[in-house]
Amino acid sequence: CRCPVVSVGTGGAPDLIKPGVNGFLASPEDTEGLAHYLTKVLQLSNTEWQAMSNAAHRTATRYTWKDAADQLESALMKILNA
């Protein structure tokens, strides 16, 4: 949806979010940090918002269902061949 992402640094988020580029990451359990980053995103200038939004969109569209299926298949084959 072309929005900068604000998340906690768990799961896949640290692999996808580049702080200050396409979003921000707070530490898990850091509700104040999460609120800080949400506020920061909401206060971005139009130019900053557009740059982060475009970067978030590029990140999101960089992956396809085929990519995910190929990675899952590769992981399953490794398990089966182990």
C-alpha positions in Angstrom: 0.0 0.0 0.0 3.1 2.2 -0.2 3.3 3.0 3.5 6.5 3.1 5.5 6.5 0.1 7.9 6.7 0.4 11.7 7.3 -2.9 13.3 9.1 -4.8 16.0 12.4 -6.6 15.2 11.1 -10.1 15.2 10.2 -12.7 12.5 11.1 -11.5 9.0 10.9 -7.8 9.7 14.6 -7.3 10.4 15.4 -8.9 7.1 13.0 -6.7 5.2 13.0 -3.3 7.0 15.9 -1.0 6.6 15.5 1.6 9.4 15.1 5.1 8.0 14.8 3.8 4.5 11.5 1.8 4.2 10.4 1.9 7.8 11.5 1.6 11.4 12.0 -1.2 13.8 11.5 -1.1 17.6 12.7 -3.7 20.0 10.2 -6.3 21.0 8.3 -5.2 24.2 9.4 -1.6 23.6 6.0 0.1 23.4 7.5 3.5 23.8 9.9 2.9 20.9 7.0 1.7 18.7 5.0 4.8 19.6 8.0 7.0 18.9 8.5 5.5 15.4 4.7 5.7 14.6 4.8 9.4 15.5 7.9 9.9 13.5 6.4 8.4 10.4 3.2 10.5 10.8 5.3 13.6 11.1 7.5 13.0 8.0 7.5 15.7 5.4 5.8 14.9 2.1 9.2 14.4 0.4 10.4 12.0 3.2 7.0 10.2 3.2 7.2 9.7 -0.5 10.8 8.4 -0.4 10.0 5.9 2.4 6.8 4.9 0.7 8.5 4.2 -2.6 11.2 2.2 -0.8 8.6 0.2 1.1 6.7 -0.5 -2.1 10.0 -1.7 -3.8 10.6 -4.0 -0.9 7.1 -5.4 -1.0 7.1 -6.0 -4.8 10.5 -7.6 -4.8 9.0 -10.9 -3.6 6.5 -13.1 -5.4 4.5 -16.1 -4.5 6.7 -18.1 -6.9 9.8 -16.9 -4.9 8.2 -18.0 -1.7 7.2 -21.4 -3.2 10.7 -22.0 -4.5 12.2 -21.2 -1.2 9.8 -23.5 0.7 10.4 -26.3 -1.8 14.2 -25.8 -1.4 13.9 -26.0 2.4 11.7 -29.1 2.2 14.2 -30.8 -0.2 17.0 -30.1 2.2 15.1 -31.7 5.0 14.2 -34.7 2.9 17.8 -35.2 1.7 19.3 -34.8 5.2 
